[in-house]
Amino acid sequence: NAKQTTKDIMNRLAHLPNRTGNRLMSGALGGYSDVTFSMTEENRLKNATGQSPAIYGCDYGRGWLETADITDSIDYSCNSSLISYWKSGGLPQVSLHLANPAFPSGNYKTAISNSQYKNILDPSTVEGKRLEALLSKIADGLTQLKNQGVTVLFRPLHEMNGEWFWW
């Protein structure tokens, strides 16, 4: 049920390798929302090259900060900048340093057991309720973008094979 703009973008990305020219799209990350996010890198690249990056990203996670309430680890205040970026012809990207729902405050780098994974995926457990709360807040941010007509590349659990994340 994707809108036509999204289909067009996905088609362009899928066919980049088959093109005879203009086969490269560059991107940059503006940082963690509410902590380090800014459009400074986009502006620097535009000043240096005359062009903005095709893709500009924000991480809804607040970096490696652990919070008393795990849902406070998600912030989508970068959306206003991403909306402006979209309106200027860029493609926004949202990644996610997802806090570990096995613990109340996140514990991003703490390895967890199979039984803890099981609890995270069970919505009747405390851990499962934490995951649901995180996903709900993420969905709120993505819905805000959708309501503004923004197509976004969403990259949850990026770098998924990295030993530095709980997943």
N, C-alpha and C positions, 0 to 999 in steps of 0.2 A: 504493500500500500504506500510505497514511497512516492513523494511528489515528483513531478517531471524534472525539476531542477536537480534533485538528488540523483535521479536516474541518469541524467546527462553527465553529472560529475563522475559517477561511478563508471559510466561508459568511457569517459575520457581517461580516467585512471587505468582502466582495464586495457585500453588500447595504446597506451604510451609506448610500449615496446615495439609496436607495429608501425609506428609513425616514421616517416623519413626525416623529419626535422622536429624541433621543439619537443624533444622526448624527455626533458628533465624538468622537474618541479623542485624548487628549494623550499625549505621550511625552517622555522626557528621556534624556540620555546621562550615564552615571555616570563615563565617562572611559576611558582606556587601561588594560587589565588590567596589574596589577603596578606601574604607574607612577603613575597618577592616579585609578584607579577607587575609588569609594566610593559608599555609599548616601546621602550627605549631601544631595544634590539631591532625592532622593525624599522624605526626611524633611522637608526644608524646604518642599517643595510640599504635603505632607500637613498640616503644621502651619499653613500659610497658607490652605489651601482646605478642609481636612477630608477630602480624598481623595488617594489616591496616583495618580500617572500610570498610565494603562492599560498603557503600554509603557515599559520601562526597559532601556537598552542598555549594552553593554560592547563595547569594541573589543579583539579578541584581539591586535591589533598593539600593540607597546609604544611607540606614538607614532612619532616620527621618529628614534628611537634606532637607530644602526647598531651592529651587534655583530660580533665576530670570527667567530662561527658564525651563519650566517643563520637557522638554526632557533631560535636564542635570541631572535629578534625576535617570536616567537609565544609568548603566555602566556595560559593560560585559568584562572588562579587566581581570577578573578571568578565562576567557575561556582558556588561555594558560595553566594554572595550571590544569583545569578540563580535558583538552586534554591529558596532561601527566598522570593524574590519571587514565583515561580510558585506556591508552596504557599499564599501569602497572597492569591492571586487575580490577580496581575499577569501580563503577557505579556512575557517576556524577548526582547531583540533582541541579536544579535551582528553587529557590523560588522567590517571588516578593513582596516587599513592594511597591505597586503601588501608586504613587502620585495621588491626587484627581484632575481629569481634570475639575472639576467645577471651579477651581481657577488657575490663571496663575502660581503660585509658589508651588502648591501641597496641602497644608493644609491637611495633612494626617489624622488628628483626628477630622476634622470638619464635623459634621453630615450634611447631605444634604436632601433637600425636594424631593418629588416625581417629581416635575417639573424640578428640577436640574438633577435628574436621566434621565428624558426624554430627556433633552438637551444633556447630555453626550452620549446618544445612537443615537442621530440624527447627521449624518455626515455633515449636512449643517450648524450646529451651531458652534460657537467658541469653545464651550466645546467638541463637537463631533470631531472637528478637532484636539483638544489637545489629545483626546483619540487615534485617528488614528496615531498621531505622536508618542505617547508612544508605541503603539502596533507595529509600524513600526520599531522602534529602538530595541524593544525586539526581533522581528523577525530577525533583522540583527544579533543579538548575537546568536540566536538559529540556524540560517543558517550557521554561522561560525562553530559551533559544527557539524552540519550535514555534511558540506563539508569535515570535517576531519574524517568522519565515526563514530562519537561519538553518542551513544545512551544515552539519558538523561531523567531522571525523571523530568518532568516540573510540578511545583506546584504553579500555579498562584492563587492569592487571598486565600492563605493559612490562617489558623485560621479565616475562614470567618465568624464565629459567634462571634468573639471578638468585644466588644464594642469600642475597641481602634482604629479600622479602619473605614474609611468612608463607606466602602461597607457593 
